């Protein structure tokens, strides 16, 4: 019984690591955008619809 619990926890840990890695890969550069993004959550914005605050988290939008 104790072995099963340890194996289940190890599998859940590995799955969470893979999910986190996959999520950071999609944020880094797979979404093409014009260079405008939220500084906090990195949500991309396309010109001409660029707000001063992020609609998703409320952070400031970087205008590069």
PDBQT receptor file of N, H, CA, C and O in Angstrom, charges set to zero:
ATOM      1  N   UNK A   1       0.818  -1.198   0.000  1.00  0.00    +0.000 N 
ATOM      2  CA  UNK A   1       0.000   0.000   0.000  1.00  0.00    +0.000 C 
ATOM      3  C   UNK A   1       0.863   1.264   0.000  1.00  0.00    +0.000 C 
ATOM      4  O   UNK A   1       0.585   2.222  -0.721  1.00  0.00    +0.000 OA
ATOM      5  N   UNK A   2       1.908   1.246   0.817  1.00  0.00    +0.000 N 
ATOM      6  H   UNK A   2       2.134   0.468   1.403  1.00  0.00    +0.000 HD
ATOM      7  CA  UNK A   2       2.793   2.405   0.909  1.00  0.00    +0.000 C 
ATOM      8  C   UNK A   2       3.543   2.633  -0.403  1.00  0.00    +0.000 C 
ATOM      9  O   UNK A   2       3.785   3.774  -0.796  1.00  0.00    +0.000 OA
ATOM     10  N   UNK A   3       3.916   1.524  -1.088  1.00  0.00    +0.000 N 
ATOM     11  H   UNK A   3       3.720   0.597  -0.768  1.00  0.00    +0.000 HD
ATOM     12  CA  UNK A   3       4.605   1.638  -2.380  1.00  0.00    +0.000 C 
ATOM     13  C   UNK A   3       3.713   2.303  -3.425  1.00  0.00    +0.000 C 
ATOM     14  O   UNK A   3       4.185   3.114  -4.222  1.00  0.00    +0.000 OA
ATOM     15  N   UNK A   4       2.454   1.968  -3.423  1.00  0.00    +0.000 N 
ATOM     16  H   UNK A   4       2.070   1.310  -2.776  1.00  0.00    +0.000 HD
ATOM     17  CA  UNK A   4       1.519   2.522  -4.401  1.00  0.00    +0.000 C 
ATOM     18  C   UNK A   4       1.381   4.033  -4.213  1.00  0.00    +0.000 C 
ATOM     19  O   UNK A   4       1.330   4.778  -5.191  1.00  0.00    +0.000 OA
ATOM     20  N   UNK A   5       1.320   4.480  -2.973  1.00  0.00    +0.000 N 
ATOM     21  H   UNK A   5       1.362   3.875  -2.179  1.00  0.00    +0.000 HD
ATOM     22  CA  UNK A   5       1.201   5.916  -2.699  1.00  0.00    +0.000 C 
ATOM     23  C   UNK A   5       2.446   6.654  -3.165  1.00  0.00    +0.000 C 
ATOM     24  O   UNK A   5       2.342   7.729  -3.755  1.00  0.00    +0.000 OA
ATOM     25  N   UNK A   6       3.619   6.094  -2.909  1.00  0.00    +0.000 N 
ATOM     26  H   UNK A   6       3.704   5.220  -2.430  1.00  0.00    +0.000 HD
ATOM     27  CA  UNK A   6       4.874   6.731  -3.334  1.00  0.00    +0.000 C 
ATOM     28  C   UNK A   6       4.957   6.799  -4.855  1.00  0.00    +0.000 C 
ATOM     29  O   UNK A   6       5.362   7.824  -5.404  1.00  0.00    +0.000 OA
ATOM     30  N   UNK A   7       4.583   5.732  -5.536  1.00  0.00    +0.000 N 
ATOM     31  H   UNK A   7       4.254   4.900  -5.090  1.00  0.00    +0.000 HD
ATOM     32  CA  UNK A   7       4.619   5.716  -7.002  1.00  0.00    +0.000 C 
ATOM     33  C   UNK A   7       3.631   6.737  -7.567  1.00  0.00    +0.000 C 
ATOM     34  O   UNK A   7       3.951   7.443  -8.524  1.00  0.00    +0.000 OA
ATOM     35  N   UNK A   8       2.446   6.820  -6.988  1.00  0.00    +0.000 N 
ATOM     36  H   UNK A   8       2.186   6.246  -6.211  1.00  0.00    +0.000 HD
ATOM     37  CA  UNK A   8       1.449   7.784  -7.465  1.00  0.00    +0.000 C 
ATOM     38  C   UNK A   8       1.942   9.217  -7.277  1.00  0.00    +0.000 C 
ATOM     39  O   UNK A   8       1.754  10.052  -8.161  1.00  0.00    +0.000 OA
ATOM     40  N   UNK A   9       2.563   9.511  -6.146  1.00  0.00    +0.000 N 
ATOM     41  H   UNK A   9       2.716   8.833  -5.427  1.00  0.00    +0.000 HD
ATOM     42  CA  UNK A   9       3.104  10.854  -5.917  1.00  0.00    +0.000 C 
ATOM     43  C   UNK A   9       4.229  11.179  -6.892  1.00  0.00    +0.000 C 
ATOM     44  O   UNK A   9       4.330  12.311  -7.364  1.00  0.00    +0.000 OA
ATOM     45  N   UNK A  10       5.072  10.202  -7.197  1.00  0.00    +0.000 N 
ATOM     46  H   UNK A  10       4.990   9.283  -6.813  1.00  0.00    +0.000 HD
ATOM     47  CA  UNK A  10       6.160  10.427  -8.153  1.00  0.00    +0.000 C 
ATOM     48  C   UNK A  10       5.604  10.717  -9.546  1.00  0.00    +0.000 C 
ATOM     49  O   UNK A  10       6.100  11.608 -10.236  1.00  0.00    +0.000 OA
ATOM     50  N   UNK A  11       4.596   9.986  -9.959  1.00  0.00    +0.000 N 
ATOM     51  H   UNK A  11       4.193   9.262  -9.399  1.00  0.00    +0.000 HD
ATOM     52  CA  UNK A  11       3.984  10.202 -11.271  1.00  0.00    +0.000 C 
ATOM     53  C   UNK A  11       3.331  11.582 -11.334  1.00  0.00    +0.000 C 
ATOM     54  O   UNK A  11       3.472  12.286 -12.334  1.00  0.00    +0.000 OA
ATOM     55  N   UNK A  12       2.626  11.970 -10.289  1.00  0.00    +0.000 N 
ATOM     56  H   UNK A  12       2.511  11.398  -9.476  1.00  0.00    +0.000 HD
ATOM     57  CA  UNK A  12       2.006  13.298 -10.267  1.00  0.00    +0.000 C 
ATOM     58  C   UNK A  12       3.055  14.403 -10.307  1.00  0.00    +0.000 C 
ATOM     59  O   UNK A  12       2.851  15.423 -10.964  1.00  0.00    +0.000 OA
ATOM     60  N   UNK A  13       4.169  14.214  -9.614  1.00  0.00    +0.000 N 
ATOM     61  H   UNK A  13       4.334  13.385  -9.080  1.00  0.00    +0.000 HD
ATOM     62  CA  UNK A  13       5.245  15.204  -9.649  1.00  0.00    +0.000 C 
ATOM     63  C   UNK A  13       5.833  15.351 -11.038  1.00  0.00    +0.000 C 
ATOM     64  O   UNK A  13       6.070  16.467 -11.499  1.00  0.00    +0.000 OA
ATOM     65  N   UNK A  14       6.069  14.232 -11.708  1.00  0.00    +0.000 N 
ATOM     66  H   UNK A  14       5.876  13.325 -11.333  1.00  0.00    +0.000 HD
ATOM     67  CA  UNK A  14       6.615  14.286 -13.069  1.00  0.00    +0.000 C 
ATOM     68  C   UNK A  14       5.638  14.950 -14.036  1.00  0.00    +0.000 C 
ATOM     69  O   UNK A  14       6.047  15.738 -14.889  1.00  0.00    +0.000 OA
ATOM     70  N   UNK A  15       4.366  14.640 -13.908  1.00  0.00    +0.000 N 
ATOM     71  H   UNK A  15       4.033  14.000 -13.215  1.00  0.00    +0.000 HD
ATOM     72  CA  UNK A  15       3.375  15.260 -14.790  1.00  0.00    +0.000 C 
ATOM     73  C   UNK A  15       3.291  16.764 -14.570  1.00  0.00    +0.000 C 
ATOM     74  O   UNK A  15       3.152  17.521 -15.531  1.00  0.00    +0.000 OA
ATOM     75  N   UNK A  16       3.373  17.204 -13.325  1.00  0.00    +0.000 N 
ATOM     76  H   UNK A  16       3.486  16.589 -12.545  1.00  0.00    +0.000 HD
ATOM     77  CA  UNK A  16       3.312  18.646 -13.071  1.00  0.00    +0.000 C 
ATOM     78  C   UNK A  16       4.548  19.350 -13.616  1.00  0.00    +0.000 C 
ATOM     79  O   UNK A  16       4.445  20.473 -14.111  1.00  0.00    +0.000 OA
ATOM     80  N   UNK A  17       5.721  18.710 -13.534  1.00  0.00    +0.000 N 
ATOM     81  H   UNK A  17       5.804  17.798 -13.132  1.00  0.00    +0.000 HD
ATOM     82  CA  UNK A  17       6.930  19.302 -14.111  1.00  0.00    +0.000 C 
ATOM     83  C   UNK A  17       6.817  19.421 -15.626  1.00  0.00    +0.000 C 
ATOM     84  O   UNK A  17       7.195  20.443 -16.198  1.00  0.00    +0.000 OA
ATOM     85  N   UNK A  18       6.300  18.386 -16.276  1.00  0.00    +0.000 N 
ATOM     86  H   UNK A  18       5.993  17.555 -15.811  1.00  0.00    +0.000 HD
ATOM     87  CA  UNK A  18       6.133  18.436 -17.729  1.00  0.00    +0.000 C 
ATOM     88  C   UNK A  18       5.124  19.501 -18.134  1.00  0.00    +0.000 C 
ATOM     89  O   UNK A  18       5.331  20.204 -19.123  1.00  0.00    +0.000 OA
ATOM     90  N   UNK A  19       4.041  19.627 -17.384  1.00  0.00    +0.000 N 
ATOM     91  H   UNK A  19       3.874  19.056 -16.581  1.00  0.00    +0.000 HD
ATOM     92  CA  UNK A  19       3.028  20.633 -17.700  1.00  0.00    +0.000 C 
ATOM     93  C   UNK A  19       3.598  22.038 -17.556  1.00  0.00    +0.000 C 
ATOM     94  O   UNK A  19       3.341  22.901 -18.395  1.00  0.00    +0.000 OA
ATOM     95  N   UNK A  20       4.373  22.271 -16.496  1.00  0.00    +0.000 N 
ATOM     96  H   UNK A  20       4.582  21.569 -15.815  1.00  0.00    +0.000 HD
ATOM     97  CA  UNK A  20       4.979  23.588 -16.289  1.00  0.00    +0.000 C 
ATOM     98  C   UNK A  20       5.970  23.897 -17.400  1.00  0.00    +0.000 C 
ATOM     99  O   UNK A  20       6.022  25.028 -17.884  1.00  0.00    +0.000 OA
ATOM    100  N   UNK A  21       6.751  22.918 -17.808  1.00  0.00    +0.000 N 
ATOM    101  H   UNK A  21       6.709  21.999 -17.415  1.00  0.00    +0.000 HD
ATOM    102  CA  UNK A  21       7.736  23.130 -18.871  1.00  0.00    +0.000 C 
ATOM    103  C   UNK A  21       7.049  23.455 -20.186  1.00  0.00    +0.000 C 
ATOM    104  O   UNK A  21       7.488  24.346 -20.913  1.00  0.00    +0.000 OA
ATOM    105  N   UNK A  22       5.984  22.748 -20.497  1.00  0.00    +0.000 N 
ATOM    106  H   UNK A  22       5.627  22.023 -19.907  1.00  0.00    +0.000 HD
ATOM    107  CA  UNK A  22       5.241  22.985 -21.731  1.00  0.00    +0.000 C 
ATOM    108  C   UNK A  22       4.616  24.374 -21.738  1.00  0.00    +0.000 C 
ATOM    109  O   UNK A  22       4.590  25.038 -22.775  1.00  0.00    +0.000 OA
ATOM    110  N   UNK A  23       4.114  24.817 -20.592  1.00  0.00    +0.000 N 
ATOM    111  H   UNK A  23       4.136  24.278 -19.750  1.00  0.00    +0.000 HD
ATOM    112  CA  UNK A  23       3.487  26.133 -20.503  1.00  0.00    +0.000 C 
ATOM    113  C   UNK A  23       4.511  27.243 -20.710  1.00  0.00    +0.000 C 
ATOM    114  O   UNK A  23       4.204  28.225 -21.386  1.00  0.00    +0.000 OA
ATOM    115  N   UNK A  24       5.721  27.124 -20.153  1.00  0.00    +0.000 N 
ATOM    116  H   UNK A  24       5.970  26.326 -19.604  1.00  0.00    +0.000 HD
ATOM    117  CA  UNK A  24       6.730  28.165 -20.336  1.00  0.00    +0.000 C 
ATOM    118  C   UNK A  24       7.242  28.187 -21.767  1.00  0.00    +0.000 C 
ATOM    119  O   UNK A  24       7.606  29.251 -22.269  1.00  0.00    +0.000 OA
ATOM    120  N   UNK A  25       7.279  27.030 -22.442  1.00  0.00    +0.000 N 
ATOM    121  H   UNK A  25       6.983  26.166 -22.035  1.00  0.00    +0.000 HD
ATOM    122  CA  UNK A  25       7.710  27.007 -23.840  1.00  0.00    +0.000 C 
ATOM    123  C   UNK A  25       6.726  27.752 -24.728  1.00  0.00    +0.000 C 
ATOM    124  O   UNK A  25       7.144  28.420 -25.674  1.00  0.00    +0.000 OA
ATOM    125  N   UNK A  26       5.437  27.655 -24.452  1.00  0.00    +0.000 N 
ATOM    126  H   UNK A  26       5.098  27.112 -23.683  1.00  0.00    +0.000 HD
ATOM    127  CA  UNK A  26       4.461  28.342 -25.297  1.00  0.00    +0.000 C 
ATOM    128  C   UNK A  26       4.492  29.844 -25.057  1.00  0.00    +0.000 C 
ATOM    129  O   UNK A  26       4.138  30.611 -25.952  1.00  0.00    +0.000 OA
ATOM    130  N   UNK A  27       4.902  30.281 -23.883  1.00  0.00    +0.000 N 
ATOM    131  H   UNK A  27       5.190  29.658 -23.155  1.00  0.00    +0.000 HD
ATOM    132  CA  UNK A  27       4.975  31.717 -23.614  1.00  0.00    +0.000 C 
ATOM    133  C   UNK A  27       6.162  32.375 -24.291  1.00  0.00    +0.000 C 
ATOM    134  O   UNK A  27       6.086  33.544 -24.669  1.00  0.00    +0.000 OA
ATOM    135  N   UNK A  28       7.252  31.651 -24.451  1.00  0.00    +0.000 N 
ATOM    136  H   UNK A  28       7.314  30.701 -24.144  1.00  0.00    +0.000 HD
ATOM    137  CA  UNK A  28       8.502  32.279 -24.875  1.00  0.00    +0.000 C 
ATOM    138  C   UNK A  28       8.500  32.791 -26.299  1.00  0.00    +0.000 C 
ATOM    139  O   UNK A  28       8.997  33.891 -26.539  1.00  0.00    +0.000 OA
ATOM    140  N   UNK A  29       7.963  32.048 -27.259  1.00  0.00    +0.000 N 
ATOM    141  H   UNK A  29       7.558  31.154 -27.064  1.00  0.00    +0.000 HD
ATOM    142  CA  UNK A  29       8.094  32.566 -28.605  1.00  0.00    +0.000 C 
ATOM    143  C   UNK A  29       7.261  31.889 -29.661  1.00  0.00    +0.000 C 
ATOM    144  O   UNK A  29       7.408  32.196 -30.844  1.00  0.00    +0.000 OA
ATOM    145  N   UNK A  30       6.404  30.991 -29.282  1.00  0.00    +0.000 N 
ATOM    146  H   UNK A  30       6.285  30.742 -28.321  1.00  0.00    +0.000 HD
ATOM    147  CA  UNK A  30       5.628  30.316 -30.308  1.00  0.00    +0.000 C 
ATOM    148  C   UNK A  30       4.486  31.189 -30.822  1.00  0.00    +0.000 C 
ATOM    149  O   UNK A  30       3.934  30.917 -31.888  1.00  0.00    +0.000 OA
ATOM    150  N   UNK A  31       4.127  32.226 -30.081  1.00  0.00    +0.000 N 
ATOM    151  H   UNK A  31       4.575  32.446 -29.214  1.00  0.00    +0.000 HD
ATOM    152  CA  UNK A  31       3.060  33.112 -30.526  1.00  0.00    +0.000 C 
ATOM    153  C   UNK A  31       3.665  34.363 -31.151  1.00  0.00    +0.000 C 
ATOM    154  O   UNK A  31       4.241  35.186 -30.440  1.00  0.00    +0.000 OA
ATOM    155  N   UNK A  32       3.547  34.520 -32.460  1.00  0.00    +0.000 N 
ATOM    156  H   UNK A  32       3.080  33.852 -33.038  1.00  0.00    +0.000 HD
ATOM    157  CA  UNK A  32       4.096  35.732 -33.073  1.00  0.00    +0.000 C 
ATOM    158  C   UNK A  32       3.246  36.947 -32.723  1.00  0.00    +0.000 C 
ATOM    159  O   UNK A  32       2.019  36.906 -32.814  1.00  0.00    +0.000 OA
ATOM    160  N   UNK A  33       3.901  38.015 -32.325  1.00  0.00    +0.000 N 
ATOM    161  H   UNK A  33       4.898  38.049 -32.251  1.00  0.00    +0.000 HD
ATOM    162  CA  UNK A  33       3.190  39.247 -32.024  1.00  0.00    +0.000 C 
ATOM    163  C   UNK A  33       4.099  40.424 -32.339  1.00  0.00    +0.000 C 
ATOM    164  O   UNK A  33       5.278  40.247 -32.644  1.00  0.00    +0.000 OA
ATOM    165  N   UNK A  34       3.542  41.622 -32.262  1.00  0.00    +0.000 N 
ATOM    166  H   UNK A  34       2.584  41.765 -32.014  1.00  0.00    +0.000 HD
ATOM    167  CA  UNK A  34       4.260  42.810 -32.704  1.00  0.00    +0.000 C 
ATOM    168  C   UNK A  34       5.208  43.371 -31.655  1.00  0.00    +0.000 C 
ATOM    169  O   UNK A  34       5.754  44.456 -31.855  1.00  0.00    +0.000 OA
ATOM    170  N   UNK A  35       5.421  42.683 -30.561  1.00  0.00    +0.000 N 
ATOM    171  H   UNK A  35       4.978  41.802 -30.399  1.00  0.00    +0.000 HD
ATOM    172  CA  UNK A  35       6.343  43.156 -29.544  1.00  0.00    +0.000 C 
ATOM    173  C   UNK A  35       5.681  43.845 -28.378  1.00  0.00    +0.000 C 
ATOM    174  O   UNK A  35       6.376  44.313 -27.475  1.00  0.00    +0.000 OA
ATOM    175  N   UNK A  36       4.362  43.928 -28.359  1.00  0.00    +0.000 N 
ATOM    176  H   UNK A  36       3.797  43.548 -29.093  1.00  0.00    +0.000 HD
ATOM    177  CA  UNK A  36       3.648  44.535 -27.245  1.00  0.00    +0.000 C 
ATOM    178  C   UNK A  36       3.120  43.413 -26.363  1.00  0.00    +0.000 C 
ATOM    179  O   UNK A  36       2.378  42.550 -26.832  1.00  0.00    +0.000 OA
ATOM    180  N   UNK A  37       3.503  43.420 -25.076  1.00  0.00    +0.000 N 
ATOM    181  H   UNK A  37       4.107  44.121 -24.696  1.00  0.00    +0.000 HD
ATOM    182  CA  UNK A  37       3.064  42.361 -24.190  1.00  0.00    +0.000 C 
ATOM    183  C   UNK A  37       3.008  42.865 -22.755  1.00  0.00    +0.000 C 
ATOM    184  O   UNK A  37       3.628  43.871 -22.411  1.00  0.00    +0.000 OA
ATOM    185  N   UNK A  38       2.255  42.152 -21.926  1.00  0.00    +0.000 N 
ATOM    186  H   UNK A  38       1.751  41.334 -22.206  1.00  0.00    +0.000 HD
ATOM    187  CA  UNK A  38       2.135  42.491 -20.513  1.00  0.00    +0.000 C 
ATOM    188  C   UNK A  38       3.434  42.124 -19.806  1.00  0.00    +0.000 C 
ATOM    189  O   UNK A  38       3.988  41.050 -20.043  1.00  0.00    +0.000 OA
ATOM    190  N   UNK A  39       3.915  42.996 -18.954  1.00  0.00    +0.000 N 
ATOM    191  H   UNK A  39       3.466  43.868 -18.762  1.00  0.00    +0.000 HD
ATOM    192  CA  UNK A  39       5.156  42.717 -18.228  1.00  0.00    +0.000 C 
ATOM    193  C   UNK A  39       4.973  41.647 -17.166  1.00  0.00    +0.000 C 
ATOM    194  O   UNK A  39       5.938  40.970 -16.810  1.00  0.00    +0.000 OA
ATOM    195  N   UNK A  40       3.765  41.476 -16.653  1.00  0.00    +0.000 N 
ATOM    196  H   UNK A  40       2.981  42.026 -16.942  1.00  0.00    +0.000 HD
ATOM    197  CA  UNK A  40       3.528  40.517 -15.577  1.00  0.00    +0.000 C 
ATOM    198  C   UNK A  40       3.229  39.109 -16.100  1.00  0.00    +0.000 C 
ATOM    199  O   UNK A  40       3.870  38.146 -15.680  1.00  0.00    +0.000 OA
ATOM    200  N   UNK A  41       2.264  38.984 -17.011  1.00  0.00    +0.000 N 
ATOM    201  H   UNK A  41       1.743  39.767 -17.353  1.00  0.00    +0.000 HD
ATOM    202  CA  UNK A  41       1.855  37.648 -17.472  1.00  0.00    +0.000 C 
ATOM    203  C   UNK A  41       2.276  37.354 -18.908  1.00  0.00    +0.000 C 
ATOM    204  O   UNK A  41       2.014  36.259 -19.407  1.00  0.00    +0.000 OA
ATOM    205  N   UNK A  42       2.920  38.301 -19.583  1.00  0.00    +0.000 N 
ATOM    206  H   UNK A  42       3.132  39.190 -19.178  1.00  0.00    +0.000 HD
ATOM    207  CA  UNK A  42       3.429  38.153 -20.951  1.00  0.00    +0.000 C 
ATOM    208  C   UNK A  42       2.334  37.883 -21.979  1.00  0.00    +0.000 C 
ATOM    209  O   UNK A  42       2.581  37.213 -22.982  1.00  0.00    +0.000 OA
ATOM    210  N   UNK A  43       1.132  38.395 -21.743  1.00  0.00    +0.000 N 
ATOM    211  H   UNK A  43       0.931  38.940 -20.929  1.00  0.00    +0.000 HD
ATOM    212  CA  UNK A  43       0.042  38.253 -22.705  1.00  0.00    +0.000 C 
ATOM    213  C   UNK A  43       0.302  39.190 -23.884  1.00  0.00    +0.000 C 
ATOM    214  O   UNK A  43       0.480  40.390 -23.673  1.00  0.00    +0.000 OA
ATOM    215  N   UNK A  44       0.331  38.676 -25.128  1.00  0.00    +0.000 N 
ATOM    216  H   UNK A  44       0.186  37.702 -25.299  1.00  0.00    +0.000 HD
ATOM    217  CA  UNK A  44       0.648  39.531 -26.281  1.00  0.00    +0.000 C 
ATOM    218  C   UNK A  44      -0.538  40.392 -26.717  1.00  0.00    +0.000 C 
ATOM    219  O   UNK A  44      -1.695  39.995 -26.579  1.00  0.00    +0.000 OA
ATOM    220  N   UNK A  45      -0.230  41.565 -27.240  1.00  0.00    +0.000 N 
ATOM    221  H   UNK A  45       0.710  41.888 -27.352  1.00  0.00    +0.000 HD
ATOM    222  CA  UNK A  45      -1.240  42.473 -27.796  1.00  0.00    +0.000 C 
ATOM    223  C   UNK A  45      -0.805  42.896 -29.189  1.00  0.00    +0.000 C 
ATOM    224  O   UNK A  45       0.376  43.139 -29.438  1.00  0.00    +0.000 OA
ATOM    225  N   UNK A  46      -1.763  42.980 -30.083  1.00  0.00    +0.000 N 
ATOM    226  H   UNK A  46      -2.722  42.783 -29.881  1.00  0.00    +0.000 HD
ATOM    227  CA  UNK A  46      -1.501  43.383 -31.460  1.00  0.00    +0.000 C 
ATOM    228  C   UNK A  46      -1.872  44.848 -31.654  1.00  0.00    +0.000 C 
ATOM    229  O   UNK A  46      -2.851  45.325 -31.079  1.00  0.00    +0.000 OA
ATOM    230  N   UNK A  47      -1.103  45.552 -32.452  1.00  0.00    +0.000 N 
ATOM    231  H   UNK A  47      -0.308  45.165 -32.919  1.00  0.00    +0.000 HD
ATOM    232  CA  UNK A  47      -1.423  46.942 -32.799  1.00  0.00    +0.000 C 
ATOM    233  C   UNK A  47      -2.636  46.932 -33.726  1.00  0.00    +0.000 C 
ATOM    234  O   UNK A  47      -2.734  45.994 -34.517  1.00  0.00    +0.000 OA
ATOM    235  N   UNK A  48      -3.534  47.848 -33.706  1.00  0.00    +0.000 N 
ATOM    236  H   UNK A  48      -3.455  48.610 -33.064  1.00  0.00    +0.000 HD
ATOM    237  CA  UNK A  48      -3.583  49.107 -32.958  1.00  0.00    +0.000 C 
ATOM    238  C   UNK A  48      -4.286  48.982 -31.610  1.00  0.00    +0.000 C 
ATOM    239  O   UNK A  48      -4.438  49.986 -30.915  1.00  0.00    +0.000 OA
ATOM    240  N   UNK A  49      -4.721  47.779 -31.216  1.00  0.00    +0.000 N 
ATOM    241  H   UNK A  49      -4.598  46.963 -31.781  1.00  0.00    +0.000 HD
ATOM    242  CA  UNK A  49      -5.472  47.597 -29.970  1.00  0.00    +0.000 C 
ATOM    243  C   UNK A  49      -4.514  47.304 -28.816  1.00  0.00    +0.000 C 
ATOM    244  O   UNK A  49      -4.414  46.160 -28.371  1.00  0.00    +0.000 OA
ATOM    245  N   UNK A  50      -3.802  48.338 -28.325  1.00  0.00    +0.000 N 
ATOM    246  H   UNK A  50      -3.882  49.266 -28.687  1.00  0.00    +0.000 HD
ATOM    247  CA  UNK A  50      -2.818  48.161 -27.262  1.00  0.00    +0.000 C 
ATOM    248  C   UNK A  50      -3.257  48.984 -26.049  1.00  0.00    +0.000 C 
ATOM    249  O   UNK A  50      -3.153  50.210 -26.066  1.00  0.00    +0.000 OA
ATOM    250  N   UNK A  51      -3.747  48.324 -24.999  1.00  0.00    +0.000 N 
ATOM    251  H   UNK A  51      -3.832  47.327 -24.985  1.00  0.00    +0.000 HD
ATOM    252  CA  UNK A  51      -4.168  49.064 -23.806  1.00  0.00    +0.000 C 
ATOM    253  C   UNK A  51      -2.969  49.437 -22.934  1.00  0.00    +0.000 C 
ATOM    254  O   UNK A  51      -1.880  48.894 -23.117  1.00  0.00    +0.000 OA
ATOM    255  N   UNK A  52      -3.158  50.348 -21.997  1.00  0.00    +0.000 N 
ATOM    256  H   UNK A  52      -4.043  50.789 -21.848  1.00  0.00    +0.000 HD
ATOM    257  CA  UNK A  52      -2.074  50.685 -21.076  1.00  0.00    +0.000 C 
ATOM    258  C   UNK A  52      -1.975  49.654 -19.957  1.00  0.00    +0.000 C 
ATOM    259  O   UNK A  52      -0.900  49.468 -19.386  1.00  0.00    +0.000 OA
ATOM    260  N   UNK A  53      -3.097  48.972 -19.629  1.00  0.00    +0.000 N 
ATOM    261  H   UNK A  53      -3.970  49.124 -20.093  1.00  0.00    +0.000 HD
ATOM    262  CA  UNK A  53      -3.119  47.920 -18.619  1.00  0.00    +0.000 C 
ATOM    263  C   UNK A  53      -3.583  46.616 -19.256  1.00  0.00    +0.000 C 
ATOM    264  O   UNK A  53      -4.428  46.618 -20.150  1.00  0.00    +0.000 OA
ATOM    265  N   UNK A  54      -3.034  45.522 -18.796  1.00  0.00    +0.000 N 
ATOM    266  H   UNK A  54      -2.347  45.520 -18.070  1.00  0.00    +0.000 HD
ATOM    267  CA  UNK A  54      -3.379  44.197 -19.326  1.00  0.00    +0.000 C 
ATOM    268  C   UNK A  54      -4.827  43.854 -18.988  1.00  0.00    +0.000 C 
ATOM    269  O   UNK A  54      -5.292  44.087 -17.872  1.00  0.00    +0.000 OA
ATOM    270  N   UNK A  55      -5.526  43.298 -19.966  1.00  0.00    +0.000 N 
ATOM    271  H   UNK A  55      -5.149  43.108 -20.872  1.00  0.00    +0.000 HD
ATOM    272  CA  UNK A  55      -6.914  42.902 -19.738  1.00  0.00    +0.000 C 
ATOM    273  C   UNK A  55      -7.005  41.605 -18.954  1.00  0.00    +0.000 C 
ATOM    274  O   UNK A  55      -8.036  41.325 -18.342  1.00  0.00    +0.000 OA
ATOM    275  N   UNK A  56      -5.947  40.813 -18.961  1.00  0.00    +0.000 N 
ATOM    276  H   UNK A  56      -5.110  41.040 -19.457  1.00  0.00    +0.000 HD
ATOM    277  CA  UNK A  56      -5.959  39.530 -18.277  1.00  0.00    +0.000 C 
ATOM    278  C   UNK A  56      -5.618  39.665 -16.795  1.00  0.00    +0.000 C 
ATOM    279  O   UNK A  56      -6.326  39.117 -15.950  1.00  0.00    +0.000 OA
ATOM    280  N   UNK A  57      -4.529  40.399 -16.462  1.00  0.00    +0.000 N 
ATOM    281  H   UNK A  57      -3.955  40.845 -17.148  1.00  0.00    +0.000 HD
ATOM    282  CA  UNK A  57      -4.079  40.441 -15.067  1.00  0.00    +0.000 C 
ATOM    283  C   UNK A  57      -3.997  41.844 -14.484  1.00  0.00    +0.000 C 
ATOM    284  O   UNK A  57      -3.829  41.985 -13.272  1.00  0.00    +0.000 OA
ATOM    285  N   UNK A  58      -4.110  42.886 -15.301  1.00  0.00    +0.000 N 
ATOM    286  H   UNK A  58      -4.246  42.771 -16.285  1.00  0.00    +0.000 HD
ATOM    287  CA  UNK A  58      -4.048  44.252 -14.797  1.00  0.00    +0.000 C 
ATOM    288  C   UNK A  58      -2.652  44.842 -14.750  1.00  0.00    +0.000 C 
ATOM    289  O   UNK A  58      -2.475  45.966 -14.281  1.00  0.00    +0.000 OA
ATOM    290  N   UNK A  59      -1.657  44.106 -15.228  1.00  0.00    +0.000 N 
ATOM    291  H   UNK A  59      -1.802  43.193 -15.609  1.00  0.00    +0.000 HD
ATOM    292  CA  UNK A  59      -0.286  44.608 -15.241  1.00  0.00    +0.000 C 
ATOM    293  C   UNK A  59      -0.075  45.621 -16.349  1.00  0.00    +0.000 C 
ATOM    294  O   UNK A  59      -0.933  45.799 -17.213  1.00  0.00    +0.000 OA
ATOM    295  N   UNK A  60       1.069  46.284 -16.321  1.00  0.00    +0.000 N 
ATOM    296  H   UNK A  60       1.766  46.140 -15.618  1.00  0.00    +0.000 HD
ATOM    297  CA  UNK A  60       1.348  47.295 -17.345  1.00  0.00    +0.000 C 
ATOM    298  C   UNK A  60       1.798  46.627 -18.643  1.00  0.00    +0.000 C 
ATOM    299  O   UNK A  60       2.483  45.605 -18.624  1.00  0.00    +0.000 OA
ATOM    300  N   UNK A  61       1.403  47.218 -19.766  1.00  0.00    +0.000 N 
ATOM    301  H   UNK A  61       0.846  48.049 -19.781  1.00  0.00    +0.000 HD
ATOM    302  CA  UNK A  61       1.729  46.678 -21.081  1.00  0.00    +0.000 C 
ATOM    303  C   UNK A  61       2.963  47.392 -21.608  1.00  0.00    +0.000 C 
ATOM    304  O   UNK A  61       3.002  48.620 -21.681  1.00  0.00    +0.000 OA
ATOM    305  N   UNK A  62       3.971  46.609 -21.974  1.00  0.00    +0.000 N 
ATOM    306  H   UNK A  62       3.939  45.611 -21.915  1.00  0.00    +0.000 HD
ATOM    307  CA  UNK A  62       5.222  47.152 -22.496  1.00  0.00    +0.000 C 
ATOM    308  C   UNK A  62       5.033  47.504 -23.962  1.00  0.00    +0.000 C 
ATOM    309  O   UNK A  62       4.527  46.690 -24.735  1.00  0.00    +0.000 OA
ATOM    310  N   UNK A  63       5.434  48.700 -24.350  1.00  0.00    +0.000 N 
ATOM    311  H   UNK A  63       5.845  49.361 -23.723  1.00  0.00    +0.000 HD
ATOM    312  CA  UNK A  63       5.299  49.152 -25.743  1.00  0.00    +0.000 C 
ATOM    313  C   UNK A  63       6.676  49.284 -26.353  1.00  0.00    +0.000 C 
ATOM    314  O   UNK A  63       7.282  50.355 -26.307  1.00  0.00    +0.000 OA
ATOM    315  N   UNK A  64       7.175  48.200 -26.927  1.00  0.00    +0.000 N 
ATOM    316  H   UNK A  64       6.683  47.330 -26.965  1.00  0.00    +0.000 HD
ATOM    317  CA  UNK A  64       8.504  48.211 -27.553  1.00  0.00    +0.000 C 
ATOM    318  C   UNK A  64       8.414  48.595 -28.991  1.00  0.00    +0.000 C 
ATOM    319  O   UNK A  64       9.433  48.657 -29.678  1.00  0.00    +0.000 OA
TER     320      UNK A  64
